[in-house]
């Protein structure tokens, strides 16, 4: 029974809008997006990622040369 009430309560557009406009939800969303961007930036700047990209390029070039022979 409480779950039905909660589901009915959360299915109202006004309630969802009020929750979305609340400070804790906005702060959590900002924190999640910031963490995602920081992790993406760190992954893109890893030395291993750069070395892997160089390896992939060299491997692809050598493979294309071998196919032409």
N, C-alpha and C positions, 0 to 999 in steps of 0.2 A: 504493500500500500504506500509506504513512504516514497518508494521509487517511482510509482505512477505520478504522485504529486510533484516530485522533483522534475520528472521528465516533462510534465505538463507546464510546470513553471518555467523551465528553461526553453521551451518551444515558443515562448512569447517573444516577439521581436523587441518590444520595449525592454524586457528584462535583459536580453542579450546585449542590447545597445548600452544599457546602464553598466553592465559588467565590463564591456569592452572599453567604456570611457573611464573606468575606475583606475586610480593611480597604481595599485598593485599589479593589475593585469598589464597595463601599459609598460610599467617598469620591467616586468618579466619578459614581455615581448622584446623590448629594447635590448635587454641583457642577452636573450637568446640570439637575436640577429647579430649583435656585436661579437658574441663568442663564435658564431658561424663565420663571420668575415675575418676575424683574427686567425682562426684555425686555417681558413682557406689561404690567407696571405702567407702564413708560416709554411704550409705545405708547398706552396708555389715557390718559395724562396729556399727550400732545402737544397743543400749541395748534392745530395743523392738524386733528387729530382732532376737537377740540371745535368748530372752525369748520365742519368738514364735517358734523357732526351738526346744527348750527344750520341750515346751508344745506338739508340734507335735510328737516328739519322744516318750514321755510318753503316749500320747493318742494312738499312733499306737501300742505300746507294750501292753497296757491294752486291746485294741481291739483284738489283736491276742490271748491274754490269754483267753478272753471271748469266742472267736470262738472255742477254743480247748475244752472248758467245755461242 
